[in-house]
Structure formats: structure tokens, C-alpha cells
Amino acid sequence: MGKLDEVKARIDWLKELFKIVITIMVADIAGVAKLYIDSEIELLFYVGAGMLPIFSVVCIIISRKIDFHLTELGEI
């Protein structure tokens, strides 16, 4: 049962990490939208907009790791 619990713990940890990244991404989108609406398109706007693809890639990586561990869990 040790391997089973270990895989479950990894999946739970990755799910929490995914939630955190999604929350940061939503806040970033809201901040960029606010800057755009206020017509304050300066460095902060471009940094926020540039971080969105990075957050998207991180979400994809995390979801693939979750899928890998779920497959591993199914094999146990």
C-alpha cells in the first residue's frame, strides 16, 4: 500500500499546485484587463501579458503530470 499512498499524495499535491497556478493566472488576467481599461499600457501591462503564456505552459505541464500519475495509479 506504500506505493499507492505515495501516488495519491503526488496527485493531491499536483492538484493543489494546479489550483494555485490557475488562481494566479486569473488574477493576472484581471490585472492586465484593468490596466487596459484604464489605458495604462506601460511596462507592468506588458509584463503581465507576457506571463500569461508562461502560466499556460505551467498548467499544461502540471495537467500532464497528473495524467501520468493517474495512469500509474490505474496500473497499481
Secondary structure as the mmCIF struct_conf table of DSSP 4:
data_model
#
loop_
_struct_conf.conf_type_id
_struct_conf.id
_struct_conf.beg_label_comp_id
_struct_conf.beg_label_asym_id
_struct_conf.beg_label_seq_id
_struct_conf.end_label_comp_id
_struct_conf.end_label_asym_id
_struct_conf.end_label_seq_id
HELX_RH_AL_P HELX_RH_AL_P1 GLY A 2 ILE A 37
TURN_TY1_P TURN_TY1_P1 ASP A 38 SER A 39
BEND BEND1 GLU A 42 GLU A 42
HELX_RH_AL_P HELX_RH_AL_P2 LEU A 43 GLU A 75
#
